[in-house]
Amino acid sequence: MENKYAFTLTPAPHETALELLRECNLFTQVYGLSLTQAQMENLVQGHDRALEETGRVEFGEGIIKKLITAFRTSPFITQENYEETLFELQYAFYYFKGEANERIGDDELIGYMLSVFNGRAQGSLEYLTQTALPRLCRELRRGKDLHDAEAAGR
């Protein structure tokens, strides 16, 4: 008997992800930021690796557009570090989303990441990923509400 409810989870098609990044280039160019085809390919491959390494599954267009939209105005992102920064932010998002035991929404996590990155971290991905985000996750796992956890995480 055929199971009509069976489904298969597959990553977003490669070309769809690349098209999304091309669209992002349209609204980031005004900030002096754009990705080459090779950089887009690298980010898509990094996305797939980040999902695999963090044991996450994603539906829809993914988180990269939200990250680009949020971080495009950061004074600490330049054309020279744009690809590397997006690559690291994407991985950090998936990793710490899991570390927080899903106690923080996507938009809240991105907002926190941006606030710390532009504030106390002064553009340091190392501070963001090795100090602020781990501290935030510890506080969330301890049952603190988001506001208190954010204050402790900074």
N, C-alpha and C positions, 0 to 999 in steps of 0.2 A: 504494500500500500504506500502511495506517495505521500510524503509529508508536505502539505501545502504551506506550513508555517516555517519551514527551514529557510535560513538565509545565510549568506556568507559575508563576512566583514573583509573589505579590501581597502587599501589606502586610496586616497583620492587619486584619480588618474594624473599622471605626470604632467601632461599638457595642460590640464585644467589648473593645476597649481602654478605652472609657469605663466599662464594667462592672467591669473590673479596678481602675480608679482608685476607683470607688465602694466596692469591697471594701476597698481600702487605707484609705479614710476610717474604716472601722469600727475598725481597730486603731491609727490615729494620733490619734483624737480624745482618747484618754486622755492624750496628750502636748500637747494643746491645738492640734493641727494638723488642718486639714481643707481640702479643695478644694471650691470651688463648681462648679456645672455649667460655667460659662464658663471657669474656670481649667482644668478637666479637658479641655475642648475645645482650649484653647490648648496644653496639654501634649501632646495627641495630635497636633495639627498640627505642633508643634515636633519631636516624635519622627520624623514622616515627613520633615520637612525635614532633620533631622540625618542620617538614613540616606541621603537623596539627596545631600546635600552632602559626606558622607564616603565615598560610594561603597560603602556597606555594605548587606548583605542580612541580614535577621533571620528566624529561625524561632521559632515559639512565642509566648509572651506578652511577650517583650521584656525590657528591663533595668529599666524604671521601678519595678516592684514590689521588685526587689532593692535599688535605690537608696533607695526610701522606707523599706524595712525597716531598712536599715543606718543611715540618717541621721536617722531619726525621733527618736532620743534625743540628738542633738547639742545642746549648750547654745547653739550659735550659730544655730540655726534657730528662728525665731518664726513665728507666724501671718502676720505682716506680710511676711516675706521668703520664706515657704515655696514659693510657686509659682515665683518667680524663681530661687531656689536649685535647685529640682528641674530647671527648664528648663536652667540652665547646667550642672548636673552630668550631665544626660542627654547633652547635646552633647559635653561634655568626655570622657565615657566613650567614645563612639563615635570621636571624633577621635583620642584618645591610644591607643586599642586598635589602630588602624591605624598610628599613629606608632611603636608598639612592635613592629611587624612580627609581631603575634600571639604574641609571646614571653612573654605574661603572660595568665593565665586571667581570666575575668570576675570571679570571687569575689576573687582576689588583687588585681586592679586596684581593685575597690570598697573592699576592706579598706585598701589603701594610700591611696586618696583620703580615706577617713574618718579614718584615722590622722593624715594631714597636716592636713586641714581642722580637726579638733578639737585638734591639737597646735600645731605651729609656725605654721600659717597663722592660727590663732585666728579661724576662720570666714571668712577672706578667700578668695573665689573667685579673685581676681586672683593672689594668691600661688600658690594651688594650680595654676591653669591656665597661668600665665606663668613660673613658676619651678620648682616641684617636679615636676610631671608632665613637662615637657620634659626636665629633667635625668634623671629616671628612664628615659625612653625612649631618650635618648642612651646611657645605661649599658647598657641591655638590648641595643640594637643593636650595641654594642661586644662583646657576648658575655658580659658579666658575668652571673652567676647572679642570681636574683631577690633573694636576701638581700643581696648586695653592692650590687646596683643600688638597692635600697630605701634602704640606708644612704647612698649617694651622692646619691640623689634628694631626700633631706630637706634 
